[in-house]
Amino acid sequence: MRRAGFVPVSALCLSLGVLLHGCQTESPMITLGLDDSYIVARMQKLFLEPAFEGDEYRWILERSDGTEVTLAVSRELIFVEAQAGVYHLRFELADSENPFTFNFTVNVVEEEVAYSRFISRVYDYCPAPGQFVNKMPWYDAGDSAEDMRRKAEEAIGGERNELISLGAYGGYVVFGFDHTVVNVDGVPDFMILGNAFYDEGEEEEKAGSCEPGIVEVSIDANGNGLPDDEWYELAGSDYNSPGTLKGYSIVYQAPVEGKAPVPSGRYITDAEYIRWDDSLGETGYVAKNIENSQCYYPLWLDCATLEFSGSRLPGNVEDVFGNGSYFKLHSFGWGYVDNHPNSEADLNSFDIGWAVDSFGMPVRLPGVDFIRVYTGVNQYCGRIGETSTEIGHARDLHVD
């Protein structure tokens, strides 16, 4: 029995009979590259790959009740489970010359050190310009990108529940846990909290301050511990909405030093503060308001422009009286961060089973190691400013 790790080089030898011209010759020894059994801690990945190729592959989990689940139809398998126990698997290789089937077991054991259900690491923090940027978390003169990453981690890591702002459309944060979040069929896998709320009297309509962030997930398929593998969007309630754009991109220009501000009304001190241009050929501004006078452009980034891309949700703001005195932001159904009050646990929970690829096709991921959240709406709401997703903290729903 072998403990988890990358695929062992030596393993099983299969004796395959070869018939030539109707006569049976001596059976050659073929190294398959799989062991009869493995040991792996729960919520840790086991990487499996046969030593040679075939035409088709199937990895099958045989349940104790006799039912079977196809885990993958690729040459490689990443196996991960949330519960300890002995799992019986079957590998099938379809090949015109030497097809074969191989049965093996994986003994999933309890971890030696208990996992935390909360965020353990922020890998990247890059907000778009916004009225709370350089304040949530706080920027001190001379802070580097690493300093701000660490401050974001201190704010939302562990049991802390301080807020970080992602700024206007596209601004993002990437975080993970001290284990793989397992995709358990039929139930939500993790929760992310923000600071959304419903206005008084709007509880039934579920509207107030709802600033939806889109969620993407990734599994550490190359095993290097970095979020550099393929990303998959979790398709929320409005993924297929006619107003949702795919492949949208936007570029923000750093504020021009010494430019004369363009005030507008009582609350806007500079209506043409930070310019943006998008892939639709549209142009606009992140305006500066009277409530937040600091620089809205992330000061730790030494770049004249910031570019973001992804899906873009339709605008969700309503100017209730038509005069800019009361803006109401409507929530989307489900599947977005900072979209419902934290008391709405189900509506702030996410299922890895919602993952889709860049073509919108469902993807079965055994679990995820990295989660990315970005502001999903590009809109400015007068005196209350840009719509910007805020995050408090997150938790794995499969860890007590």
C-alpha positions as CSV (number, residue, x, y, z in Angstrom):
1,M,0.0,0.0,0.0
2,R,1.4,3.4,-1.0
3,R,0.8,6.8,0.4
4,A,-0.5,9.6,-1.8
5,G,1.7,11.5,-4.1
6,F,2.4,11.7,-7.8
7,V,2.0,8.5,-9.7
8,P,4.6,5.8,-8.7
9,V,6.8,4.8,-11.6
10,S,6.8,1.1,-10.8
11,A,3.6,-0.7,-10.0
12,L,1.6,-3.6,-11.4
13,C,2.8,-5.9,-14.1
14,L,0.1,-7.4,-16.3
15,S,0.7,-10.6,-18.2
16,L,-1.0,-10.3,-21.6
17,G,-1.3,-13.3,-23.9
18,V,-0.4,-12.5,-27.5
19,L,-1.6,-14.8,-30.3
20,L,0.5,-14.9,-33.5
21,H,-0.7,-16.9,-36.5
22,G,-3.0,-18.9,-34.2
23,C,-0.2,-19.9,-31.9
24,Q,0.2,-18.6,-28.3
25,T,3.6,-17.2,-27.6
26,E,5.3,-16.3,-24.3
27,S,3.3,-13.5,-22.5
28,P,5.3,-10.2,-22.3
29,M,5.2,-8.2,-19.0
30,I,3.5,-4.8,-19.4
31,T,4.0,-2.1,-16.7
32,L,0.7,-0.4,-16.1
33,G,1.9,2.3,-13.7
34,L,-0.8,1.8,-11.1
35,D,-0.7,0.1,-7.7
36,D,-3.2,-2.3,-6.2
37,S,-3.9,0.2,-3.3
38,Y,-3.1,3.7,-2.1
39,I,-3.4,5.7,1.1
40,V,-4.3,9.3,1.0
41,A,-5.6,11.8,3.6
42,R,-9.1,13.1,3.1
43,M,-9.4,16.4,1.1
44,Q,-5.9,15.7,-0.4
45,K,-5.4,14.9,-4.0
46,L,-4.2,11.6,-5.4
47,F,-2.7,11.9,-8.9
48,L,-3.2,8.8,-11.1
49,E,-2.0,8.1,-14.6
50,P,-1.3,4.8,-16.5
51,A,2.1,4.3,-18.0
52,F,0.9,3.9,-21.5
53,E,-1.8,5.2,-23.8
54,G,-4.9,3.7,-25.3
55,D,-7.9,4.8,-27.5
56,E,-10.2,5.6,-24.6
57,Y,-10.1,5.7,-20.8
58,R,-12.6,5.3,-18.0
59,W,-12.1,5.7,-14.2
60,I,-15.0,4.3,-12.3
61,L,-15.9,4.4,-8.6
62,E,-17.8,1.3,-7.4
63,R,-20.1,2.1,-4.6
64,S,-21.0,-0.3,-1.8
65,D,-24.6,-0.5,-3.0
66,G,-23.5,-1.8,-6.3
67,T,-23.9,1.4,-8.3
68,E,-21.1,3.0,-10.3
69,V,-20.0,6.5,-11.0
70,T,-17.7,7.5,-13.8
71,L,-15.1,9.9,-12.4
72,A,-13.3,10.7,-15.6
73,V,-12.8,9.7,-19.2
74,S,-9.3,11.1,-19.5
75,R,-5.9,9.4,-19.2
76,E,-5.3,11.2,-15.9
77,L,-7.4,11.1,-12.7
78,I,-7.3,13.4,-9.7
79,F,-9.0,11.5,-6.9
80,V,-10.1,13.4,-3.8
81,E,-12.7,12.6,-1.2
82,A,-14.2,14.4,1.8
83,Q,-14.9,11.3,4.0
84,A,-12.5,8.6,5.3
85,G,-13.1,5.1,4.1
86,V,-12.0,2.5,1.6
87,Y,-12.9,3.3,-2.0
88,H,-13.0,0.7,-4.8
89,L,-12.1,2.0,-8.2
90,R,-11.8,0.4,-11.7
91,F,-9.7,1.7,-14.6
92,E,-10.7,0.6,-18.1
93,L,-8.5,1.2,-21.1
94,A,-10.0,0.6,-24.6
95,D,-7.3,-0.3,-27.1
96,S,-7.5,-2.0,-30.4
97,E,-4.7,-4.4,-29.5
98,N,-4.5,-4.7,-25.7
99,P,-7.7,-3.5,-23.9
100,F,-7.7,-4.2,-20.2
101,T,-9.5,-3.5,-16.9
102,F,-7.7,-2.9,-13.6
103,N,-9.3,-2.8,-10.1
104,F,-7.6,-1.1,-7.1
105,T,-8.5,0.5,-3.8
106,V,-7.9,3.9,-2.2
107,N,-7.9,4.1,1.6
108,V,-8.9,7.6,2.6
109,V,-7.7,8.3,6.1
110,E,-8.2,11.2,8.6
111,E,-5.7,14.1,8.3
112,E,-3.0,14.2,11.0
113,V,-3.7,17.9,11.7
114,A,-7.3,19.1,11.6
115,Y,-8.1,21.3,8.7
116,S,-9.5,24.8,9.1
117,R,-12.8,25.6,7.4
118,F,-11.7,29.2,6.8
119,I,-9.5,30.9,4.2
120,S,-5.8,30.1,4.9
121,R,-4.2,32.0,2.0
122,V,-4.8,34.9,-0.3
123,Y,-2.8,34.4,-3.4
124,D,-3.6,37.6,-5.3
125,Y,-5.4,40.8,-4.7
126,C,-5.9,43.2,-7.5
127,P,-8.9,45.6,-7.2
128,A,-10.2,47.8,-10.0
129,P,-10.4,51.5,-9.2
130,G,-13.1,52.3,-6.6
131,Q,-14.1,54.5,-3.7
132,F,-13.0,52.0,-1.1
133,V,-9.7,51.1,-2.8
134,N,-6.7,52.0,-0.6
135,K,-9.0,51.9,2.4
136,M,-10.3,48.3,2.5
137,P,-7.6,47.2,3.2
138,W,-5.7,50.3,4.2
139,Y,-2.8,51.3,2.0
140,D,0.3,52.8,3.7
141,A,2.8,54.8,1.7
142,G,5.4,52.4,0.3
143,D,3.2,49.3,0.5
144,S,4.0,46.8,-2.2
145,A,1.7,44.4,-4.0
146,E,2.9,41.7,-1.5
147,D,2.1,44.0,1.4
148,M,-1.4,44.5,0.2
149,R,-1.9,40.8,-0.6
150,R,-0.9,40.1,3.0
151,K,-3.2,42.8,4.3
152,A,-6.1,41.2,2.3
153,E,-5.2,37.8,3.8
154,E,-5.2,39.3,7.3
155,A,-8.6,40.8,6.7
156,I,-10.5,37.8,5.3
157,G,-8.3,34.9,6.5
158,G,-9.2,32.6,9.4
159,E,-12.2,33.5,11.5
160,R,-11.7,37.2,10.8
161,N,-14.5,38.9,8.9
162,E,-13.2,42.3,7.9
163,L,-14.1,43.6,4.5
164,I,-11.9,44.0,1.4
165,S,-13.2,45.9,-1.7
166,L,-12.7,44.6,-5.2
167,G,-13.5,48.0,-6.7
168,A,-15.4,48.5,-10.0
169,Y,-15.9,45.8,-12.7
170,G,-13.2,43.2,-12.9
171,G,-11.3,43.8,-9.7
172,Y,-10.6,40.5,-8.1
173,V,-9.1,38.4,-5.2
174,V,-7.8,34.8,-5.3
175,F,-7.8,32.7,-2.2
176,G,-7.7,29.1,-1.0
177,F,-7.8,26.8,2.0
178,D,-5.3,24.5,3.7
179,H,-6.9,21.6,1.8
180,T,-8.8,20.9,-1.4
181,V,-12.5,21.8,-1.2
182,V,-14.2,18.6,-2.3
183,N,-17.0,18.6,-4.8
184,V,-19.7,16.7,-3.0
185,D,-22.6,15.8,-5.3
186,G,-25.9,17.5,-4.7
187,V,-24.9,19.9,-1.9
188,P,-23.2,23.3,-1.8
189,D,-19.4,23.1,-1.1
190,F,-18.4,26.5,0.2
191,M,-19.8,29.9,1.3
192,I,-18.6,33.4,0.8
193,L,-19.8,36.4,2.8
194,G,-20.0,40.0,1.9
195,N,-21.9,43.1,3.1
196,A,-25.1,43.1,0.9
197,F,-28.4,44.1,2.5
198,Y,-32.0,44.5,1.6
199,D,-33.6,48.0,2.1
200,E,-36.4,48.2,4.7
201,G,-39.6,47.1,3.0
202,E,-37.7,45.5,0.1
203,E,-37.2,42.0,1.7
204,E,-39.7,40.3,-0.6
205,E,-38.2,41.9,-3.7
206,K,-34.7,41.2,-2.3
207,A,-33.3,44.6,-3.3
208,G,-31.2,47.2,-1.6
209,S,-27.4,47.1,-1.7
210,C,-26.5,44.1,-3.8
211,E,-23.2,44.2,-5.6
212,P,-22.7,40.8,-7.3
213,G,-19.3,39.2,-7.7
214,I,-18.7,36.4,-10.2
215,V,-17.0,33.2,-8.8
216,E,-14.4,31.2,-10.7
217,V,-12.7,28.0,-9.4
218,S,-9.5,26.1,-10.3
219,I,-7.9,22.8,-9.2
220,D,-4.2,22.5,-8.8
221,A,-3.8,20.0,-11.7
222,N,-0.1,20.5,-12.1
223,G,0.6,20.2,-8.4
224,N,2.8,23.2,-8.0
225,G,0.6,24.9,-5.3
226,L,0.0,28.0,-7.5
227,P,-3.2,29.3,-9.1
228,D,-1.9,28.9,-12.7
229,D,-4.2,26.2,-13.9
230,E,-7.4,26.6,-15.9
231,W,-10.2,28.6,-14.4
232,Y,-13.9,27.7,-14.6
233,E,-16.8,30.0,-13.9
234,L,-19.5,28.9,-11.6
235,A,-22.6,29.5,-13.7
236,G,-25.0,31.4,-11.5
237,S,-28.7,32.1,-12.1
238,D,-28.0,34.7,-14.8
239,Y,-25.1,33.0,-16.6
240,N,-27.4,32.5,-19.6
241,S,-29.3,35.7,-19.2
242,P,-29.6,37.7,-22.5
243,G,-28.0,40.7,-20.7
244,T,-25.0,38.8,-19.6
245,L,-21.9,39.3,-21.7
246,K,-19.1,36.7,-22.2
247,G,-15.6,37.7,-23.1
248,Y,-16.1,41.3,-21.9
249,S,-13.0,43.4,-21.2
250,I,-12.3,46.8,-19.8
251,V,-9.2,49.1,-19.4
252,Y,-8.9,51.7,-16.7
253,Q,-6.6,54.7,-17.1
254,A,-4.7,55.9,-14.0
255,P,-5.9,59.4,-12.9
256,V,-4.1,62.2,-14.6
257,E,-1.9,64.1,-12.1
258,G,-2.8,67.8,-12.0
259,K,-6.0,67.4,-14.0
260,A,-8.7,69.9,-13.0
261,P,-11.7,68.0,-11.4
262,V,-15.1,68.2,-13.0
263,P,-17.6,68.4,-10.1
264,S,-21.2,67.4,-10.7
265,G,-24.0,68.3,-8.3
266,R,-23.7,68.1,-4.5
267,Y,-22.0,64.7,-4.1
268,I,-19.6,64.2,-7.1
269,T,-16.3,66.0,-6.8
270,D,-14.9,64.7,-10.1
271,A,-17.3,63.2,-12.6
272,E,-14.3,62.5,-15.0
273,Y,-11.9,61.1,-12.5
274,I,-10.8,57.6,-13.8
275,R,-11.6,56.9,-17.5
276,W,-12.4,53.4,-18.8
277,D,-12.8,52.0,-22.3
278,D,-14.3,48.6,-22.9
279,S,-14.6,45.9,-25.6
280,L,-18.0,47.2,-26.7
281,G,-16.4,50.5,-27.7
282,E,-18.0,52.3,-24.8
283,T,-16.3,54.9,-22.6
284,G,-17.1,56.1,-19.1
285,Y,-15.6,57.2,-15.8
286,V,-15.2,56.0,-12.2
287,A,-16.2,59.3,-10.5
288,K,-14.9,60.6,-7.2
289,N,-17.5,61.4,-4.5
290,I,-17.5,63.7,-1.5
291,E,-17.5,60.8,1.0
292,N,-14.1,59.3,-0.1
293,S,-11.4,61.7,-1.0
294,Q,-8.4,59.3,-1.2
295,C,-6.9,58.0,-4.5
296,Y,-9.3,55.4,-6.0
297,Y,-6.5,53.8,-8.2
298,P,-4.5,51.0,-6.4
299,L,-1.4,52.9,-5.3
300,W,0.8,49.9,-4.9
301,L,0.5,49.1,-8.7
302,D,3.1,50.9,-10.8
303,C,1.1,50.9,-14.1
304,A,-0.7,53.4,-16.2
305,T,-3.6,51.1,-17.1
306,L,-5.4,48.2,-15.5
307,E,-7.2,45.7,-17.8
308,F,-9.7,43.1,-16.7
309,S,-11.8,40.6,-18.6
310,G,-14.5,38.0,-18.0
311,S,-18.3,37.7,-17.9
312,R,-20.3,40.8,-17.3
313,L,-23.7,40.7,-15.6
314,P,-26.5,43.1,-16.7
315,G,-26.9,46.3,-14.7
316,N,-29.0,45.8,-11.5
317,V,-29.6,49.4,-10.4
318,E,-32.9,51.3,-10.3
319,D,-33.1,55.1,-9.9
320,V,-36.3,54.8,-7.9
321,F,-37.5,58.4,-8.2
322,G,-35.6,59.3,-11.4
323,N,-33.7,62.1,-9.7
324,G,-30.6,60.3,-8.3
325,S,-31.8,60.6,-4.7
326,Y,-32.5,56.9,-4.1
327,F,-30.7,54.0,-5.9
328,K,-31.9,50.5,-5.4
329,L,-29.7,47.5,-6.4
330,H,-31.6,44.4,-7.2
331,S,-30.2,41.0,-6.3
332,F,-29.7,38.2,-8.8
333,G,-31.2,34.8,-8.0
334,W,-28.2,32.8,-6.8
335,G,-24.6,32.0,-7.5
336,Y,-23.0,35.4,-6.8
337,V,-21.0,37.0,-4.0
338,D,-22.2,40.1,-2.0
339,N,-25.6,39.5,-3.7
340,H,-27.7,38.7,-0.7
341,P,-27.4,39.5,3.1
342,N,-25.2,37.1,5.0
343,S,-28.2,35.8,6.9
344,E,-29.3,34.2,3.6
345,A,-26.9,31.2,4.0
346,D,-28.3,29.2,1.1
347,L,-28.0,32.2,-1.3
348,N,-24.4,32.8,-0.3
349,S,-23.4,29.1,-0.8
350,F,-21.7,27.7,-3.9
351,D,-21.7,24.3,-5.6
352,I,-18.6,23.3,-7.5
353,G,-21.0,21.3,-9.7
354,W,-22.0,24.6,-11.3
355,A,-18.5,24.9,-13.0
356,V,-18.5,25.5,-16.8
357,D,-15.6,25.9,-19.2
358,S,-15.0,28.8,-21.6
359,F,-17.5,27.4,-24.0
360,G,-20.2,27.2,-21.3
361,M,-20.1,23.4,-21.1
362,P,-20.4,21.7,-17.7
363,V,-17.1,20.5,-16.2
364,R,-16.8,17.8,-13.5
365,L,-14.1,18.9,-11.0
366,P,-13.3,16.5,-8.1
367,G,-12.6,19.6,-6.0
368,V,-11.0,23.0,-6.1
369,D,-7.8,24.5,-4.6
370,F,-8.3,28.1,-5.7
371,I,-11.3,30.5,-5.8
372,R,-11.4,33.8,-7.6
373,V,-14.1,36.4,-7.1
374,Y,-14.4,39.5,-9.3
375,T,-16.9,42.4,-9.5
376,G,-19.4,41.3,-12.1
377,V,-21.2,44.5,-12.9
378,N,-20.0,47.7,-14.7
379,Q,-22.2,50.5,-13.5
380,Y,-22.0,53.8,-11.7
381,C,-24.8,54.8,-9.3
382,G,-24.6,58.5,-8.8
383,R,-23.9,59.6,-5.3
384,I,-23.4,56.0,-4.0
385,G,-20.6,55.4,-6.5
386,E,-19.6,52.4,-8.5
387,T,-20.9,49.0,-7.9
388,S,-18.1,47.1,-6.2
389,T,-18.1,43.7,-4.7
390,E,-16.9,43.4,-1.0
391,I,-15.8,40.2,0.7
392,G,-15.7,39.4,4.4
393,H,-14.7,35.8,4.6
394,A,-15.3,32.3,3.2
395,R,-15.7,28.8,4.6
396,D,-15.6,25.2,3.4
397,L,-19.0,23.7,4.2
398,H,-17.6,20.1,4.5
399,V,-15.3,21.0,7.4
400,D,-16.7,21.4,10.9
